[in-house]
Amino acid sequence: MTKAKFRAATLGGSPDEIEAMFYEALQKGDIDKLMSCWSDDEEIVCVHPGGPRIIGADAIKASFESMFTNGVIAAQPERVHKVESLTSAMHNLIERIEIPIPEGKQVAFVIATNVYQRTPQGWRLVAHHATPGSAKEIHEAAQSPPVLH
């Protein structure tokens, strides 16, 4: 599917649908699908765990392309906390990331915030900020029951 088709697919979608598409693109290493989740605005922002602030679509695309050279990113969103309005949405969540190691897989947890904005093209991601959480935060998140929306 081409980038234009992914853009068209987002029309009328919800922040939840864009988020699902974003994580699916990470899991498949599909840069075109991943970038179709983002707003066309050049002020979009991304922060990878332990990394600098990245501003603009070209820089964000390059950062994910670099990450995909090491393989796909097996990230699953969990424990999503949502704040939504008519024109914006913020999802704070735990990313459960499976990292392949010689002995099998290791699991890491990252705390992420995804911000969505309703644009003329539909809902789009305008900010993704991911950071390692403290052991206490991750343990508490893992122990709390999931919230169903």
Secondary structure, DSSP 8 states (H G I E B T S, - for coil): --HHHHHHHHTT--HHHHHHHHHHHHHHT-HHHHHHTB-S-TT-EEE-TT--EEESHHHHHHHHHHHHTT---EEEEEEEEEEE-SSEEEEEEEEEEEEEETTEEEEEEEEEEEEEEEETTEEEEEEEEEEE--HHHHHHHHHS-----
